[in-house]
Structures are given as C-alpha cells and as structure tokens.
Amino acid sequence: MRTKIYIDFTYLILLAASFGGIIVLGAFVAPVIFHTDRLFSDVVLGYYNSGMIMGEIFHRFSYWVYVLAFSVMVYEAVMYKMGHRDTIAIISAFVVSFTSLMYSGVYAPKILAMQELGVEATLSDTFKNVHVASEIDFKILAVALIVLFVRRLMLLRLS
C-alpha cells in the first residue's frame, strides 16, 4: 500500500514538473532568447541563431517529453487494469500521450531538420506552418497535463 502512495506521488510530480517545464520554456526562455537585442546591448544573436538555440533547447526537452508519454501510458494502463477508471483521466492521458509523441517525434525533428537546411528554409511557409502547429500542440499538451494532474489529485483524495 505504501509503495502505491510513492508511485502516485512520483506520477503527480512528473506531471507537475512537465507542466512547469512547458511554462518555463514558453513564457521565460523563448522570450529571452528571441529578444536578446532588447535585453543586452552588446549581444545580438539574430532571429535565425536564436531559433537554433531554441531548437536545441526544445530538442533536449523532447527527451523528457518521451519519458512523460511513456510514464503516462504505463501509469494509466495500470490504473485502468486495477479498476480505477475515470473518463476525464483517460481522455486527458490520451491527449497528453498523443501530443507528447507528436511534439517529440514529429514537430521537434522536423523543425530541427529544416533549420539545418539554412535560413531560407526557416523563412518558408512550410516551416512557419510546422512551427505554428508545434506551438498549438505544446499548448494543448499544457492544458491536458494540468487537467490530468488535477483529476488524478482529486481521485487520490477521494480514495
């Protein structure tokens, strides 16, 4: 019984840390990286170089997101098998897993591959569309994470 409490607590920490990571990257890191000219008079990276830095940061974060997707799938499958079924938790877990895999397996690699082709590729409509889609995916992931976190916390409180 005590082991389950530690597993549940670890799962909630993973969800919260992932949400925190998304907020930090989107609200703090990206604005600083892309606006170095406003913050530092002697450091001007340029938009392309800033994008290269952000691409590497998001690439590294994608490893964490893979762990998140795998953990959510395993935990929620075990809960389902144990009879702890909840529609909201299942739907939000599916959305977390799907958007995580889309971000880590599709959007991040495509953006990095296009960046490697040079500045011209990053100015294309294809790049812009993939980038916008990745931003939408990241926002959906954040909402699904917070819904899953709150729902699992509520369900633990009730049990």
C-alpha positions as CSV (number, residue, x, y, z in Angstrom):
1,M,0.0,0.0,0.0
2,R,2.8,2.4,0.9
3,T,4.5,1.7,-2.4
4,K,1.4,2.8,-4.3
5,I,1.5,6.1,-2.5
6,Y,5.0,6.7,-3.6
7,I,4.2,5.8,-7.1
8,D,1.2,8.1,-7.2
9,F,3.2,10.9,-5.7
10,T,6.0,10.4,-8.2
11,Y,3.5,10.4,-11.0
12,L,2.0,13.7,-9.8
13,I,5.4,15.2,-9.5
14,L,6.2,14.1,-13.1
15,L,3.0,15.7,-14.4
16,A,3.6,19.0,-12.4
17,A,7.3,19.2,-13.4
18,S,6.4,18.7,-17.1
19,F,3.8,21.4,-16.9
20,G,6.3,23.6,-15.2
21,G,8.8,22.9,-17.9
22,I,6.4,23.9,-20.6
23,I,5.6,27.1,-18.9
24,V,9.2,28.0,-18.3
25,L,10.2,27.2,-21.9
26,G,7.3,29.1,-23.4
27,A,7.0,32.0,-21.1
28,F,10.5,32.7,-19.9
29,V,13.2,31.0,-22.1
30,A,11.8,31.7,-25.5
31,P,11.2,35.5,-24.9
32,V,14.7,35.9,-23.6
33,I,16.4,34.0,-26.4
34,F,14.4,35.7,-29.1
35,H,14.8,39.3,-27.7
36,T,18.5,39.5,-26.7
37,D,18.7,42.7,-28.6
38,R,16.2,44.3,-26.1
39,L,18.0,42.9,-23.1
40,F,21.6,43.2,-23.9
41,S,23.2,46.0,-26.0
42,D,26.4,44.0,-26.7
43,V,24.7,40.6,-27.5
44,V,22.6,40.4,-30.7
45,L,22.0,36.8,-31.8
46,G,19.7,37.4,-34.7
47,Y,16.5,35.6,-35.3
48,Y,18.0,32.6,-37.1
49,N,20.7,32.0,-34.4
50,S,18.1,32.4,-31.6
51,G,16.0,29.8,-33.4
52,M,18.9,27.4,-33.5
53,I,19.4,27.8,-29.7
54,M,15.7,27.4,-29.0
55,G,15.7,24.4,-31.3
56,E,18.4,22.7,-29.3
57,I,16.6,23.5,-26.0
58,F,13.4,22.0,-27.3
59,H,15.2,19.0,-28.7
60,R,16.7,18.3,-25.3
61,F,13.3,18.8,-23.7
62,S,11.8,16.3,-26.1
63,Y,13.7,13.5,-24.3
64,W,11.8,14.5,-21.1
65,V,8.6,14.5,-23.0
66,Y,9.2,11.0,-24.3
67,V,9.6,9.9,-20.6
68,L,6.4,11.7,-19.8
69,A,4.4,10.0,-22.6
70,F,5.7,6.5,-21.6
71,S,5.1,7.1,-17.9
72,V,1.5,8.4,-18.5
73,M,0.7,5.4,-20.7
74,V,2.1,2.9,-18.2
75,Y,0.5,4.5,-15.1
76,E,-2.9,5.0,-16.7
77,A,-2.9,1.5,-18.1
78,V,-2.1,0.1,-14.7
79,M,-4.9,2.2,-13.1
80,Y,-7.3,1.0,-15.7
81,K,-6.4,-2.6,-15.1
82,M,-6.8,-2.1,-11.4
83,G,-10.3,-0.8,-11.9
84,H,-9.6,2.8,-11.2
85,R,-11.3,4.0,-14.4
86,D,-12.2,7.6,-14.9
87,T,-13.3,9.2,-18.2
88,I,-11.6,12.5,-17.6
89,A,-8.3,10.9,-16.6
90,I,-8.4,8.5,-19.6
91,I,-9.1,11.3,-22.1
92,S,-6.6,13.7,-20.7
93,A,-4.0,10.9,-20.5
94,F,-4.6,10.1,-24.2
95,V,-4.2,13.7,-25.1
96,V,-1.0,14.1,-23.1
97,S,0.4,10.9,-24.7
98,F,-0.6,11.9,-28.2
99,T,0.6,15.5,-28.0
100,S,3.8,14.4,-26.3
101,L,4.6,12.0,-29.1
102,M,3.6,14.5,-31.8
103,Y,5.9,17.1,-30.3
104,S,8.9,14.8,-29.7
105,G,8.5,12.5,-32.7
106,V,7.2,14.9,-35.4
107,Y,7.4,18.6,-34.7
108,A,10.8,18.9,-33.0
109,P,12.6,16.7,-35.5
110,K,11.0,18.5,-38.5
111,I,11.9,21.9,-37.2
112,L,15.5,20.9,-36.5
113,A,15.8,19.3,-39.9
114,M,14.5,22.5,-41.6
115,Q,16.9,24.6,-39.5
116,E,19.8,22.6,-40.7
117,L,18.9,23.5,-44.3
118,G,19.7,27.1,-43.5
119,V,18.0,30.5,-43.2
120,E,16.0,30.2,-46.4
121,A,14.2,27.0,-45.1
122,T,13.2,28.7,-41.9
123,L,11.6,31.5,-43.9
124,S,9.3,29.1,-45.9
125,D,5.6,28.7,-45.4
126,T,6.2,25.1,-44.5
127,F,8.5,26.0,-41.6
128,K,6.0,28.6,-40.4
129,N,3.1,26.1,-40.5
130,V,5.1,23.4,-38.7
131,H,6.2,25.9,-36.1
132,V,2.6,27.2,-35.5
133,A,1.4,23.6,-35.3
134,S,4.1,22.7,-32.7
135,E,3.1,25.8,-30.6
136,I,-0.6,24.7,-30.7
137,D,0.4,21.1,-29.8
138,F,2.5,22.4,-26.9
139,K,-0.4,24.5,-25.6
140,I,-2.8,21.5,-25.8
141,L,-0.2,19.4,-24.0
142,A,0.0,22.0,-21.2
143,V,-3.8,22.1,-20.8
144,A,-4.1,18.3,-20.9
145,L,-1.3,18.0,-18.3
146,I,-3.0,20.3,-15.8
147,V,-6.3,18.6,-16.3
148,L,-4.7,15.2,-15.8
149,F,-2.8,16.4,-12.7
150,V,-5.9,17.9,-11.1
151,R,-8.1,14.9,-11.9
152,R,-5.6,12.4,-10.5
153,L,-5.1,14.5,-7.4
154,M,-8.9,14.6,-6.9
155,L,-9.2,10.9,-7.4
156,L,-6.4,10.2,-4.9
157,R,-8.1,12.5,-2.4
158,L,-11.4,10.5,-2.9
159,S,-9.8,7.1,-2.4
